[in-house]
């Protein structure tokens, strides 16, 4: 069962003299609410993108975000004030007819946090990963992944299986992938990209898993996350992933980063085991990744020499 939310826009909420307020409201339409009815936590962050000529005064950042736990269908959030504006003197402040302005754009980010224990209800398949058990629903997994579609509703042996064993993935990575498939969000990715090396390793591993199960959006999310985290300690392993899994934008980001450095630093990183993409796992073919990185290293070293006029 998928969580359904409705985001409503209120162009004129209330008036103070000739001033009125624009606001958003979040409504929980239904969906899993966690074990024991603990609810689903939803974070909403908004930003008004409008020309100053509109006469809108954006609200402070603390007023344009909320965090709320929904437990019952049709639960409503508080109003999130986006901006205030003043009605022109020659216009009547009618709540149903706000003054005409140019168009405006509201940028919103909604993050849901829910314990996967809610997936126990109605689960028709259980995955065993290094001794840990993860219940899931075949129809949800098949809707998100063409690999699971073929596995559970095609001609593969697992079509009628109630239990599937995963032997080449860490439990934490499989859980993160499941959470993405159920919530469309990756746990931990809301943190600042430069802050946590563990999240870089997680993004690398999830990119491999996303490629394996045909989760194109998850792969794009991981590629974007890694592109924001490229640094001296991660560029070699990230470049090896980009080469092997055909991530052209991520590859370009790594090449640009290396090109702005020196051949000495480049060779130091390449010779420091940097082609292994993850901690504990080795999803990359060692020979193929090393050869691919070696080719990129030669190209980038040549590019650096040209830029330096050597």
Secondary structure per residue as TSV (DSSP state, phi and psi in degrees):
chain	resnum	aa	ss	phi	psi
A	1	X	-	360.0	133.1
A	2	X	-	-96.6	140.9
A	3	X	-	-72.9	132.4
A	4	X	E	-119.1	128.3
A	5	X	E	-126.7	148.4
A	6	X	E	-121.8	124.6
A	7	X	E	-104.8	116.7
A	8	X	E	-109.6	145.8
A	9	X	E	-109.4	127.7
A	10	X	E	-111.6	103.4
A	11	X	S	-68.6	-31.2
A	12	X	-	-139.2	98.7
A	13	X	-	-83.8	-51.0
A	14	X	-	-155.3	166.7
A	15	X	E	-120.6	145.3
A	16	X	E	-125.4	93.4
A	17	X	T	68.2	-113.6
A	18	X	T	-102.2	3.7
A	19	X	E	-94.0	141.3
A	20	X	E	-135.2	165.6
A	21	X	E	-120.9	140.5
A	22	X	E	-103.3	140.5
A	23	X	E	-148.7	162.5
A	24	X	E	-117.2	153.7
A	25	X	E	-139.6	137.8
A	26	X	E	-107.3	130.0
A	27	X	E	-121.1	130.1
A	28	X	E	-88.2	113.4
A	29	X	E	-88.4	-21.2
A	30	X	E	146.5	165.3
A	31	X	-	140.7	176.1
A	32	X	-	-59.6	138.8
A	33	X	-	-120.5	22.5
A	34	X	-	86.5	167.9
A	35	X	G	-67.9	136.8
A	36	X	G	68.1	17.9
A	37	X	G	67.3	30.5
A	38	X	-	-67.5	-18.2
A	39	X	-	96.5	170.4
A	40	X	E	-116.4	125.9
A	41	X	E	-86.2	129.9
A	42	X	E	-123.2	127.5
A	43	X	E	-106.9	130.6
A	44	X	E	-122.5	125.5
A	45	X	E	-126.4	127.5
A	46	X	E	-124.9	156.2
A	47	X	E	-148.3	127.2
A	48	X	E	-85.5	124.9
A	49	X	E	-109.3	100.1
A	50	X	-	-145.1	148.1
A	51	X	-	-70.1	138.5
A	52	X	G	-59.7	-22.8
A	53	X	G	-67.1	-14.5
A	54	X	G	-69.0	-19.3
A	55	X	-	82.7	10.9
A	56	X	E	-87.5	141.7
A	57	X	E	-113.1	101.8
A	58	X	E	-58.8	143.9
A	59	X	-	-74.8	162.5
A	60	X	-	-63.6	153.2
A	61	X	G	-56.7	-37.5
A	62	X	G	-65.2	-21.2
A	63	X	G	-91.9	-8.5
A	64	X	S	-107.0	22.8
A	65	X	E	-143.0	156.9
A	66	X	E	-152.6	159.4
A	67	X	E	-136.4	120.6
A	68	X	E	-145.4	146.8
A	69	X	E	-101.2	122.8
A	70	X	E	-101.5	135.8
A	71	X	-	-122.9	-25.7
A	72	X	S	-129.8	145.6
A	73	X	T	-55.6	140.9
A	74	X	T	72.5	11.9
A	75	X	E	-62.0	140.8
A	76	X	E	-119.3	148.0
A	77	X	-	-85.6	170.6
A	78	X	-	-70.2	165.0
A	79	X	-	-75.1	135.4
A	80	X	E	-101.4	110.1
A	81	X	E	-75.9	120.5
A	82	X	E	-87.9	-45.3
A	83	X	E	-167.2	163.6
A	84	X	E	-120.3	157.7
A	85	X	E	-148.1	163.4
A	86	X	E	-114.1	130.6
A	87	X	-	-71.8	134.2
A	88	X	-	-59.6	144.6
A	89	X	T	-55.1	-31.8
A	90	X	T	-85.3	0.6
A	91	X	S	-106.5	147.7
A	92	X	-	-84.4	133.8
A	93	X	-	-76.4	70.2
A	94	X	-	-88.9	123.6
A	95	X	T	-57.2	-29.6
A	96	X	T	-88.2	-5.4
A	97	X	S	-136.1	83.1
A	98	X	-	-68.0	157.2
A	99	X	-	-62.5	148.2
A	100	X	-	-73.2	131.1
A	101	X	-	-135.9	174.6
A	102	X	-	-71.6	168.6
A	103	X	-	-65.0	156.4
A	104	X	-	-132.7	157.1
A	105	X	E	-126.1	135.0
A	106	X	E	-115.1	122.6
A	107	X	E	-95.0	122.6
A	108	X	E	-125.6	144.4
A	109	X	E	-129.0	122.0
A	110	X	E	-113.7	126.2
A	111	X	E	-121.8	128.3
A	112	X	E	-108.3	137.4
A	113	X	E	-123.4	118.8
A	114	X	-	-144.1	138.4
A	115	X	-	-69.3	133.1
A	116	X	G	-66.7	-8.7
A	117	X	G	-61.5	-19.9
A	118	X	G	-67.9	-16.0
A	119	X	G	-77.9	-5.9
A	120	X	G	-64.4	-40.8
A	121	X	T	-63.4	121.9
A	122	X	T	75.4	7.3
A	123	X	-	-63.3	136.5
A	124	X	-	-120.2	9.8
A	125	X	E	-152.9	146.2
A	126	X	E	-127.2	130.0
A	127	X	E	-99.4	135.8
A	128	X	E	-111.7	118.7
A	129	X	E	-125.3	108.7
A	130	X	T	49.7	43.5
A	131	X	T	88.7	-12.3
A	132	X	E	-94.9	141.6
A	133	X	E	-106.7	135.2
A	134	X	E	-128.9	109.9
A	135	X	E	-76.3	150.1
A	136	X	E	-157.5	177.9
A	137	X	-	-118.3	124.1
A	138	X	H	-59.5	-41.4
A	139	X	H	-65.8	-36.6
A	140	X	H	-68.8	-44.8
A	141	X	H	-64.2	-40.4
A	142	X	H	-66.6	-33.0
A	143	X	H	-69.9	-26.2
A	144	X	H	-94.5	-29.1
A	145	X	-	-129.9	124.3
A	146	X	H	-64.4	-25.9
A	147	X	H	-69.2	-45.0
A	148	X	H	-68.4	-31.9
A	149	X	H	-60.1	-47.6
A	150	X	H	-68.0	-34.6
A	151	X	H	-69.9	-41.9
A	152	X	H	-100.4	-21.2
A	153	X	H	-127.8	12.2
A	154	X	S	-108.0	-147.9
A	155	X	S	-98.2	9.4
A	156	X	S	-76.4	159.7
A	157	X	G	-61.9	-29.0
A	158	X	G	-76.7	3.7
A	159	X	G	-55.4	-42.8
A	160	X	G	-103.3	8.3
A	161	X	-	-71.3	140.9
A	162	X	S	-99.9	-11.3
A	163	X	E	-140.8	135.0
A	164	X	E	-130.3	133.3
A	165	X	E	-103.0	131.0
A	166	X	E	-108.8	118.2
A	167	X	-	-106.4	-10.6
A	168	X	S	-120.6	33.3
A	169	X	S	-147.1	143.6
A	170	X	-	-74.8	145.5
A	171	X	H	-54.7	-40.7
A	172	X	H	-62.8	-37.9
A	173	X	H	-70.3	-40.5
A	174	X	H	-65.5	-40.4
A	175	X	H	-62.6	-43.1
A	176	X	H	-62.3	-39.5
A	177	X	H	-66.0	-41.6
A	178	X	H	-62.4	-43.4
A	179	X	H	-61.2	-38.7
A	180	X	H	-62.8	-43.4
A	181	X	H	-66.3	-27.8
A	182	X	H	-90.6	-33.8
A	183	X	H	-114.8	-9.5
A	184	X	S	64.0	25.4
A	185	X	S	-140.3	150.8
A	186	X	-	-103.8	121.1
A	187	X	T	-61.9	129.8
A	188	X	T	94.2	-16.6
A	189	X	T	-75.1	-7.4
A	190	X	T	-78.0	-9.4
A	191	X	S	-73.8	164.3
A	192	X	-	-64.1	132.9
A	193	X	T	-62.5	-29.1
A	194	X	T	-88.2	2.1
A	195	X	S	-89.4	-25.6
A	196	X	-	-138.9	112.6
A	197	X	H	-67.8	-29.3
A	198	X	H	-62.1	-35.1
A	199	X	H	-69.3	-30.2
A	200	X	H	-64.5	-46.0
A	201	X	H	-62.3	-40.7
A	202	X	H	-61.5	-43.6
A	203	X	H	-64.1	-38.2
A	204	X	H	-63.8	-46.4
A	205	X	H	-65.9	-40.4
A	206	X	H	-67.8	-32.0
A	207	X	H	-62.0	-42.0
A	208	X	H	-63.6	-45.3
A	209	X	H	-64.1	-41.3
A	210	X	H	-62.3	-40.3
A	211	X	H	-64.5	-39.4
A	212	X	H	-65.8	-40.2
A	213	X	H	-101.2	10.0
A	214	X	T	69.3	30.5
A	215	X	-	-92.5	82.5
A	216	X	H	-62.6	-40.2
A	217	X	H	-68.7	-39.7
A	218	X	H	-63.1	-39.3
A	219	X	H	-61.6	-42.3
A	220	X	H	-65.8	-38.5
A	221	X	H	-62.7	-45.2
A	222	X	H	-66.1	-39.1
A	223	X	H	-62.5	-42.9
A	224	X	H	-64.9	-42.9
A	225	X	H	-61.1	-43.3
A	226	X	H	-68.0	-34.5
A	227	X	H	-65.6	-28.9
A	228	X	H	-79.4	-15.3
A	229	X	S	-111.4	10.6
A	230	X	-	-63.9	127.5
A	231	X	-	-153.8	-178.1
A	232	X	T	-58.5	-38.7
A	233	X	T	-79.5	-15.0
A	234	X	T	-121.9	-11.9
A	235	X	H	-63.6	-36.4
A	236	X	H	-66.4	-50.6
A	237	X	H	-67.4	-35.8
A	238	X	H	-68.3	-39.5
A	239	X	H	-64.9	-39.7
A	240	X	H	-60.2	-41.8
A	241	X	H	-63.2	-45.8
A	242	X	H	-60.6	-39.6
A	243	X	H	-67.4	-46.7
A	244	X	H	-70.3	-35.5
A	245	X	T	-107.4	18.1
A	246	X	T	56.4	47.9
A	247	X	-	-97.8	88.4
A	248	X	H	-64.3	-41.6
A	249	X	H	-66.4	-41.3
A	250	X	H	-67.5	-39.0
A	251	X	H	-61.3	-44.4
A	252	X	H	-62.4	-38.1
A	253	X	H	-64.5	-42.7
A	254	X	H	-67.0	-43.3
A	255	X	H	-62.2	-41.1
A	256	X	H	-63.5	-41.1
A	257	X	H	-63.6	-44.5
A	258	X	H	-68.4	-38.0
A	259	X	H	-62.9	-25.9
A	260	X	T	-86.7	0.3
A	261	X	S	-102.8	-152.4
A	262	X	-	-121.7	152.8
A	263	X	H	-56.1	-33.0
A	264	X	H	-61.9	-47.2
A	265	X	H	-66.0	-37.6
A	266	X	H	-60.9	-48.4
A	267	X	H	-66.9	-34.3
A	268	X	H	-63.7	-43.3
A	269	X	H	-69.2	-39.0
A	270	X	H	-66.4	-31.0
A	271	X	T	-91.8	10.7
A	272	X	T	-112.2	32.7
A	273	X	T	70.9	24.2
A	274	X	T	-75.9	-9.0
A	275	X	T	-84.4	-6.3
A	276	X	-	-81.1	123.5
A	277	X	-	-81.1	-14.9
A	278	X	S	-148.6	159.8
A	279	X	S	-84.4	115.7
A	280	X	S	93.4	-32.0
A	281	X	-	-106.6	154.7
A	282	X	-	-132.8	70.1
A	283	X	-	-69.5	-19.0
A	284	X	S	-84.6	142.6
A	285	X	-	-69.5	118.9
A	286	X	H	-57.8	-47.0
A	287	X	H	-65.8	-46.9
A	288	X	H	-63.3	-42.8
A	289	X	H	-66.0	-42.3
A	290	X	H	-63.7	-43.3
A	291	X	H	-65.7	-40.4
A	292	X	H	-64.5	-42.2
A	293	X	H	-67.8	-38.1
A	294	X	H	-60.2	-39.5
A	295	X	H	-65.1	-43.3
A	296	X	H	-65.0	-37.8
A	297	X	H	-62.5	-42.0
A	298	X	H	-64.9	-41.7
A	299	X	H	-63.9	-44.9
A	300	X	H	-69.3	-38.2
A	301	X	H	-61.3	-42.1
A	302	X	H	-63.9	-41.1
A	303	X	H	-63.1	-42.1
A	304	X	H	-61.9	-41.5
A	305	X	H	-63.3	-39.4
A	306	X	H	-65.2	-43.7
A	307	X	H	-65.5	-32.2
A	308	X	H	-85.4	-6.2
A	309	X	T	74.2	28.0
A	310	X	-	-89.6	360.0
